[in-house]
Amino acid sequence: MRARRLATPAKVGRMTKWEYATVPLLVHATKQILDTWGEDGWELVQVVPGPNNPEQLVAYLKRPKP
């Protein structure tokens, strides 16, 4: 039995390159902060407690590099 060769796409797309940002979130202004960054093309990846103070939240954001 002959081995089948998988079809190779004629054109392979480029991999997206990203830039990242970390942003401290103020509890009373979380939505406003995230909306502002979102308007600039940033996408929220995750929100985690701050490293020194679990009460402080930190947002991780990404967007495609220009």
Buried (B, 14 or more C-beta within 10 A) or exposed (E): EEEEEEEEEEEEEEEEEEEEEEBEBEEEEEEEBBEEBEEEEBEEBEBEEEEEEEEEBBBBBBBEEE
